[in-house]
Amino acid sequence: MSTVMRYILDPQFVVMVLAAVAAFATVTSFVMPLLSGNRLGSRMKYVASERERMRAERLAQLSEEQRRLRKEPKSFMKQVVEWLKLRQALETEGTRERLKMAGFRGQAPVIAFLFFRATLPLAGFGLVFFYLFFVNDHHLGTIMRLGIAIGGAYFGFYLPNIFVSNLIQRRQKSIKRVFPDALDLLLICVQAGMSIESAMNKVASEIGPRSIELAEEFGLTTAELSYLQERRQAFENLGKRTGLPSVRAVGTSLIQAERYGTAISQALRVLARESRDMRIAEAEKKAAALPPKLTVPMILFFLPVLFVVILGPAFIQVMHVTH
């Protein structure tokens, strides 16, 4: 065991492993875009299947087929979640909403999220405990090592939340970047005489190459408008799934336009202008914050090199003169 650990902790072996990982990551970064295929086509197929699934669920609520579905074999994750009763302990409406904002829909992502929240703390505690007590204690006391292991368990518990939060931020960033242009296209379609469902469907197909996430949301909204009894619920769901104030404002305007009979085109024109102004203001804010962020890198990296370039020749000449 000591020979194996000595070989694993050998600096040459560690450098070799890191070089292999770096080479694999480099090759993967070049190969994965070629193997990804047409993401837009797959997302649109998913939206179509989601539309059929929602209609099937609505019909299933009025039939007795749900009893047969409950008797089907359960997956391992679902068995663990039900055995530990994690849905009663950890599942909330906010959790389901956050998963929808991250692009996960249905019961399977909820079960997977709860499963990982229950198992990752145990895995984190076990890995840190094994490393500190059997591999390398770093000359730490027993209490300190136990505290670090408990910290690993806390990190494992919050790791699924961090993962979902990162997905939400990336998804919202993609939607915010393209949403003003999508509103312009939606305005053009509405002014051409198209209904809001046809306009959203057309915009989804046109905006897909730039933002698959926004195209998917528009496609799901079109599907909900086709079967929900209250159309306002479809617009509200669009705002909840994205979590963006600008999208919520568009949904509220469409609800008011349908309720009071006002012109949808005028509301879309105003919202498109406001959304574009917000995007410009955000870009200006980032540009204004750039100089303070560059101060520390310039002090640490640029100025020392500049001093070496300027004072280096003079220092060499002085050394030659003195010797």
Kinemage of the C-alpha trace (Angstrom):
@kinemage 1
@onewidth
@group {chain A} dominant
@subgroup {mainchain}
@vectorlist {calphas} color= white
{ca met a 1} P 0.000 0.000 0.000
{ca ser a 2} L 2.824 2.401 0.874
{ca thr a 3} L 4.578 1.632 -2.425
{ca val a 4} L 1.421 2.396 -4.389
{ca met a 5} L 0.811 5.651 -2.523
{ca arg a 6} L 4.469 6.660 -2.971
{ca tyr a 7} L 4.152 6.027 -6.705
{ca ile a 8} L 0.874 7.973 -6.920
{ca leu a 9} L 2.305 10.933 -5.004
{ca asp a 10} L 5.520 10.968 -7.041
{ca pro a 11} L 5.940 14.433 -8.698
{ca gln a 12} L 6.791 12.926 -12.066
{ca phe a 13} L 3.651 10.792 -11.993
{ca val a 14} L 1.506 13.783 -10.970
{ca val a 15} L 2.977 15.906 -13.791
{ca met a 16} L 2.360 13.110 -16.269
{ca val a 17} L -1.273 12.753 -15.155
{ca leu a 18} L -1.847 16.501 -15.366
{ca ala a 19} L -0.316 16.594 -18.853
{ca ala a 20} L -2.567 13.735 -19.948
{ca val a 21} L -5.643 15.500 -18.548
{ca ala a 22} L -4.661 18.737 -20.303
{ca ala a 23} L -4.139 16.913 -23.607
{ca phe a 24} L -7.489 15.148 -23.249
{ca ala a 25} L -9.266 18.437 -22.475
{ca thr a 26} L -7.647 20.095 -25.505
{ca val a 27} L -8.668 17.299 -27.842
{ca thr a 28} L -12.167 17.226 -26.362
{ca ser a 29} L -12.628 20.990 -26.837
{ca phe a 30} L -11.910 20.584 -30.560
{ca val a 31} L -13.800 17.333 -31.117
{ca met a 32} L -16.989 17.950 -29.100
{ca pro a 33} L -18.334 20.767 -31.342
{ca leu a 34} L -18.004 18.408 -34.316
{ca leu a 35} L -19.892 15.655 -32.508
{ca ser a 36} L -22.613 17.844 -30.986
{ca gly a 37} L -24.781 17.747 -34.111
{ca asn a 38} L -27.804 19.905 -34.701
{ca arg a 39} L -28.850 21.045 -31.216
{ca leu a 40} L -31.636 23.197 -32.599
{ca gly a 41} L -33.267 20.280 -34.371
{ca ser a 42} L -33.102 18.122 -31.272
{ca arg a 43} L -34.526 20.896 -29.092
{ca met a 44} L -37.400 21.477 -31.515
{ca lys a 45} L -38.131 17.754 -31.506
{ca tyr a 46} L -38.097 17.911 -27.720
{ca val a 47} L -40.601 20.793 -27.765
{ca ala a 48} L -42.906 18.808 -30.049
{ca ser a 49} L -42.655 15.779 -27.788
{ca glu a 50} L -43.232 18.021 -24.766
{ca arg a 51} L -46.423 19.321 -26.373
{ca glu a 52} L -47.702 15.802 -26.905
{ca arg a 53} L -46.684 14.826 -23.392
{ca met a 54} L -48.597 17.699 -21.821
{ca arg a 55} L -51.691 16.827 -23.805
{ca ala a 56} L -51.340 13.193 -22.793
{ca glu a 57} L -51.019 14.165 -19.141
{ca arg a 58} L -54.192 16.243 -19.337
{ca leu a 59} L -56.074 13.283 -20.799
{ca ala a 60} L -54.527 10.916 -18.281
{ca gln a 61} L -55.944 12.976 -15.417
{ca leu a 62} L -59.449 12.118 -16.622
{ca ser a 63} L -58.795 8.382 -16.992
{ca glu a 64} L -57.767 5.457 -14.833
{ca glu a 65} L -54.456 4.798 -16.552
{ca gln a 66} L -52.519 6.467 -13.751
{ca arg a 67} L -53.068 3.407 -11.559
{ca arg a 68} L -51.361 1.224 -14.143
{ca leu a 69} L -48.484 3.692 -14.461
{ca arg a 70} L -47.875 3.598 -10.722
{ca lys a 71} L -47.343 -0.169 -10.894
{ca glu a 72} L -44.465 0.096 -13.366
{ca pro a 73} L -40.937 -0.782 -12.118
{ca lys a 74} L -39.267 2.106 -10.336
{ca ser a 75} L -35.737 3.265 -10.989
{ca phe a 76} L -33.005 3.070 -8.389
{ca met a 77} L -33.000 6.840 -7.777
{ca lys a 78} L -36.761 6.901 -7.313
{ca gln a 79} L -36.627 3.990 -4.894
{ca val a 80} L -33.973 5.734 -2.796
{ca val a 81} L -35.911 9.029 -2.797
{ca glu a 82} L -39.145 7.328 -1.745
{ca trp a 83} L -37.426 5.142 0.853
{ca leu a 84} L -35.789 8.152 2.521
{ca lys a 85} L -38.940 10.286 1.996
{ca leu a 86} L -36.859 13.056 0.473
{ca arg a 87} L -39.776 14.573 -1.412
{ca gln a 88} L -41.503 15.449 1.841
{ca ala a 89} L -38.276 16.737 3.392
{ca leu a 90} L -36.524 18.603 0.554
{ca glu a 91} L -38.902 19.128 -2.364
{ca thr a 92} L -40.512 22.571 -2.486
{ca glu a 93} L -42.244 24.676 -5.073
{ca gly a 94} L -39.113 26.806 -5.308
{ca thr a 95} L -37.021 23.732 -6.138
{ca arg a 96} L -39.327 22.775 -9.003
{ca glu a 97} L -39.334 26.343 -10.303
{ca arg a 98} L -35.529 26.538 -10.223
{ca leu a 99} L -35.234 23.257 -12.125
{ca lys a 100} L -37.618 24.598 -14.766
{ca met a 101} L -35.542 27.780 -15.004
{ca ala a 102} L -32.481 25.601 -15.561
{ca gly a 103} L -34.243 23.762 -18.410
{ca phe a 104} L -35.203 20.578 -16.517
{ca arg a 105} L -38.863 19.598 -16.699
{ca gly a 106} L -40.840 16.658 -15.473
{ca gln a 107} L -40.472 14.428 -12.436
{ca ala a 108} L -37.213 12.717 -13.418
{ca pro a 109} L -34.999 15.813 -12.865
{ca val a 110} L -36.651 16.428 -9.481
{ca ile a 111} L -35.924 12.875 -8.382
{ca ala a 112} L -32.324 13.088 -9.645
{ca phe a 113} L -31.822 16.421 -7.848
{ca leu a 114} L -33.120 15.047 -4.547
{ca phe a 115} L -31.063 11.867 -4.961
{ca phe a 116} L -27.818 13.785 -5.449
{ca arg a 117} L -28.607 16.128 -2.565
{ca ala a 118} L -28.893 13.063 -0.341
{ca thr a 119} L -25.898 11.103 -1.645
{ca leu a 120} L -23.286 13.775 -2.389
{ca pro a 121} L -22.892 14.804 1.293
{ca leu a 122} L -22.104 11.184 2.186
{ca ala a 123} L -19.721 10.908 -0.756
{ca gly a 124} L -17.981 14.185 0.119
{ca phe a 125} L -17.596 13.219 3.762
{ca gly a 126} L -16.305 9.752 2.856
{ca leu a 127} L -13.733 11.005 0.336
{ca val a 128} L -12.349 13.726 2.592
{ca phe a 129} L -12.339 11.389 5.604
{ca phe a 130} L -10.470 8.676 3.685
{ca tyr a 131} L -7.907 11.135 2.350
{ca leu a 132} L -7.172 12.824 5.678
{ca phe a 133} L -7.163 9.703 7.828
{ca phe a 134} L -5.578 7.128 5.502
{ca val a 135} L -3.629 8.993 2.782
{ca asn a 136} L -2.176 12.220 4.170
{ca asp a 137} L -3.174 13.917 7.416
{ca his a 138} L -1.115 17.095 6.677
{ca his a 139} L -0.105 17.068 10.373
{ca leu a 140} L -3.623 18.084 11.437
{ca gly a 141} L -5.351 17.073 14.622
{ca thr a 142} L -8.230 14.626 14.752
{ca ile a 143} L -10.815 17.313 15.489
{ca met a 144} L -9.560 19.465 12.621
{ca arg a 145} L -9.689 16.548 10.196
{ca leu a 146} L -13.225 15.680 11.279
{ca gly a 147} L -14.232 19.326 10.811
{ca ile a 148} L -12.802 19.369 7.287
{ca ala a 149} L -14.650 16.137 6.500
{ca ile a 150} L -17.909 17.685 7.733
{ca gly a 151} L -17.145 20.694 5.543
{ca gly a 152} L -16.852 18.292 2.587
{ca ala a 153} L -20.294 16.953 3.461
{ca tyr a 154} L -21.722 20.506 3.485
{ca phe a 155} L -20.095 21.188 0.126
{ca gly a 156} L -21.633 18.015 -1.302
{ca phe a 157} L -25.051 19.037 0.003
{ca tyr a 158} L -24.941 22.425 -1.717
{ca leu a 159} L -23.173 21.234 -4.887
{ca pro a 160} L -26.459 20.413 -6.743
{ca asn a 161} L -27.728 23.922 -5.956
{ca ile a 162} L -24.519 25.444 -7.316
{ca phe a 163} L -24.811 23.360 -10.474
{ca val a 164} L -28.437 24.398 -11.035
{ca ser a 165} L -27.617 28.064 -10.327
{ca asn a 166} L -24.862 28.034 -12.947
{ca leu a 167} L -27.222 26.527 -15.507
{ca ile a 168} L -29.858 29.163 -14.706
{ca gln a 169} L -27.359 32.001 -15.134
{ca arg a 170} L -26.093 30.634 -18.437
{ca arg a 171} L -29.638 30.115 -19.707
{ca gln a 172} L -30.770 33.596 -18.656
{ca lys a 173} L -27.695 35.153 -20.249
{ca ser a 174} L -28.504 33.485 -23.563
{ca ile a 175} L -32.133 34.630 -23.409
{ca lys a 176} L -31.318 38.214 -22.419
{ca arg a 177} L -28.825 38.590 -25.251
{ca val a 178} L -31.375 37.724 -27.968
{ca phe a 179} L -34.683 38.758 -26.385
{ca pro a 180} L -34.832 42.343 -27.797
{ca asp a 181} L -34.331 41.030 -31.337
{ca ala a 182} L -36.960 38.365 -30.713
{ca leu a 183} L -39.417 41.063 -29.641
{ca asp a 184} L -38.736 42.952 -32.877
{ca leu a 185} L -39.457 39.834 -34.908
{ca leu a 186} L -42.567 39.167 -32.840
{ca leu a 187} L -43.743 42.733 -33.487
{ca ile a 188} L -43.225 42.341 -37.237
{ca cys a 189} L -45.180 39.077 -37.288
{ca val a 190} L -48.061 40.547 -35.273
{ca gln a 191} L -48.237 43.630 -37.489
{ca ala a 192} L -48.341 41.334 -40.525
{ca gly a 193} L -51.609 39.872 -39.223
{ca met a 194} L -50.373 36.690 -37.577
{ca ser a 195} L -51.842 35.454 -34.307
{ca ile a 196} L -49.654 35.440 -31.227
{ca glu a 197} L -49.321 31.623 -31.393
{ca ser a 198} L -48.207 31.653 -35.030
{ca ala a 199} L -45.928 34.623 -34.373
{ca met a 200} L -44.192 32.878 -31.459
{ca asn a 201} L -43.812 29.698 -33.476
{ca lys a 202} L -42.271 31.643 -36.370
{ca val a 203} L -39.937 33.593 -34.076
{ca ala a 204} L -38.852 30.348 -32.390
{ca ser a 205} L -37.759 28.891 -35.727
{ca glu a 206} L -35.959 32.096 -36.730
{ca ile a 207} L -34.224 32.832 -33.425
{ca gly a 208} L -33.146 29.235 -32.778
{ca pro a 209} L -29.631 29.465 -34.296
{ca arg a 210} L -28.814 32.361 -31.944
{ca ser a 211} L -30.510 31.155 -28.759
{ca ile a 212} L -31.829 27.624 -28.505
{ca glu a 213} L -33.103 28.352 -24.990
{ca leu a 214} L -35.375 31.209 -26.086
{ca ala a 215} L -36.628 29.207 -29.067
{ca glu a 216} L -37.482 26.359 -26.723
{ca glu a 217} L -39.382 28.650 -24.341
{ca phe a 218} L -41.393 30.198 -27.188
{ca gly a 219} L -42.175 26.720 -28.493
{ca leu a 220} L -43.409 25.561 -25.083
{ca thr a 221} L -45.525 28.707 -24.734
{ca thr a 222} L -47.108 27.993 -28.122
{ca ala a 223} L -47.844 24.450 -26.969
{ca glu a 224} L -49.453 25.679 -23.738
{ca leu a 225} L -51.557 28.234 -25.618
{ca ser a 226} L -52.986 25.404 -27.708
{ca tyr a 227} L -54.358 23.368 -24.806
{ca leu a 228} L -54.623 25.448 -21.609
{ca gln a 229} L -58.086 26.728 -20.793
{ca glu a 230} L -56.749 30.084 -19.588
{ca arg a 231} L -54.290 31.666 -21.988
{ca arg a 232} L -52.972 33.944 -19.269
{ca gln a 233} L -51.492 30.895 -17.545
{ca ala a 234} L -49.277 30.207 -20.568
{ca phe a 235} L -47.851 33.749 -20.498
{ca glu a 236} L -47.301 33.563 -16.746
{ca asn a 237} L -45.507 30.228 -17.131
{ca leu a 238} L -43.188 31.821 -19.698
{ca gly a 239} L -42.089 34.406 -17.134
{ca lys a 240} L -41.675 31.788 -14.393
{ca arg a 241} L -39.588 29.459 -16.557
{ca thr a 242} L -37.159 32.200 -17.547
{ca gly a 243} L -37.071 34.182 -14.293
{ca leu a 244} L -36.315 37.414 -16.173
{ca pro a 245} L -38.195 40.659 -15.386
{ca ser a 246} L -38.257 41.661 -19.066
{ca val a 247} L -39.939 38.400 -20.075
{ca arg a 248} L -42.416 38.721 -17.204
{ca ala a 249} L -43.258 42.227 -18.409
{ca val a 250} L -43.968 40.904 -21.899
{ca gly a 251} L -46.232 38.213 -20.481
{ca thr a 252} L -48.101 40.765 -18.363
{ca ser a 253} L -48.558 43.059 -21.384
{ca leu a 254} L -49.908 40.217 -23.511
{ca ile a 255} L -52.333 39.253 -20.743
{ca gln a 256} L -53.611 42.830 -20.450
{ca ala a 257} L -53.857 43.178 -24.221
{ca glu a 258} L -56.037 40.081 -24.495
{ca arg a 259} L -58.134 40.993 -21.462
{ca tyr a 260} L -58.882 44.610 -22.395
{ca gly a 261} L -58.628 44.350 -26.164
{ca thr a 262} L -55.729 46.788 -26.542
{ca ala a 263} L -53.266 46.676 -29.424
{ca ile a 264} L -50.584 44.045 -28.913
{ca ser a 265} L -48.264 45.696 -31.429
{ca gln a 266} L -48.034 48.918 -29.436
{ca ala a 267} L -47.177 47.062 -26.233
{ca leu a 268} L -44.553 44.971 -28.025
{ca arg a 269} L -43.000 48.077 -29.585
{ca val a 270} L -42.604 49.768 -26.201
{ca leu a 271} L -41.256 46.626 -24.551
{ca ala a 272} L -38.782 46.012 -27.377
{ca arg a 273} L -37.432 49.550 -27.022
{ca glu a 274} L -37.130 49.215 -23.246
{ca ser a 275} L -35.434 45.822 -23.529
{ca arg a 276} L -32.916 47.174 -26.013
{ca asp a 277} L -32.215 50.177 -23.792
{ca met a 278} L -31.648 47.843 -20.847
{ca arg a 279} L -29.198 45.775 -22.894
{ca ile a 280} L -27.270 48.907 -23.895
{ca ala a 281} L -27.249 50.149 -20.283
{ca glu a 282} L -25.916 46.799 -19.075
{ca ala a 283} L -23.143 46.884 -21.695
{ca glu a 284} L -22.205 50.428 -20.650
{ca lys a 285} L -22.162 49.337 -17.014
{ca lys a 286} L -19.757 46.505 -17.802
{ca ala a 287} L -17.563 48.862 -19.827
{ca ala a 288} L -17.457 51.373 -16.950
{ca ala a 289} L -16.474 48.638 -14.487
{ca leu a 290} L -13.605 47.425 -16.670
{ca pro a 291} L -10.886 49.972 -15.655
{ca pro a 292} L -11.082 49.199 -11.905
{ca lys a 293} L -10.924 45.485 -12.671
{ca leu a 294} L -7.813 45.986 -14.779
{ca thr a 295} L -5.959 47.891 -12.039
{ca val a 296} L -4.803 44.868 -10.042
{ca pro a 297} L -3.727 42.778 -13.083
{ca met a 298} L -1.754 45.744 -14.422
{ca ile a 299} L 0.014 46.254 -11.089
{ca leu a 300} L 0.833 42.561 -10.711
{ca phe a 301} L 1.736 41.636 -14.289
{ca phe a 302} L 2.299 44.664 -16.534
{ca leu a 303} L 4.268 47.042 -14.303
{ca pro a 304} L 6.945 44.533 -13.167
{ca val a 305} L 7.620 43.526 -16.760
{ca leu a 306} L 7.741 47.191 -17.768
{ca phe a 307} L 10.266 47.961 -15.031
{ca val a 308} L 12.408 45.007 -16.080
{ca val a 309} L 12.405 46.155 -19.713
{ca ile a 310} L 13.240 49.766 -18.811
{ca leu a 311} L 15.705 49.249 -15.954
{ca gly a 312} L 17.188 45.937 -17.096
{ca pro a 313} L 19.718 47.334 -19.623
{ca ala a 314} L 20.806 50.081 -17.238
{ca phe a 315} L 21.309 47.529 -14.447
{ca ile a 316} L 23.403 45.312 -16.759
{ca gln a 317} L 25.599 48.275 -17.754
{ca val a 318} L 26.116 49.205 -14.099
{ca met a 319} L 27.113 45.647 -13.286
{ca his a 320} L 29.659 45.619 -16.122
{ca val a 321} L 31.148 48.936 -14.975
{ca thr a 322} L 31.478 47.871 -11.351
{ca his a 323} L 33.150 44.590 -12.280
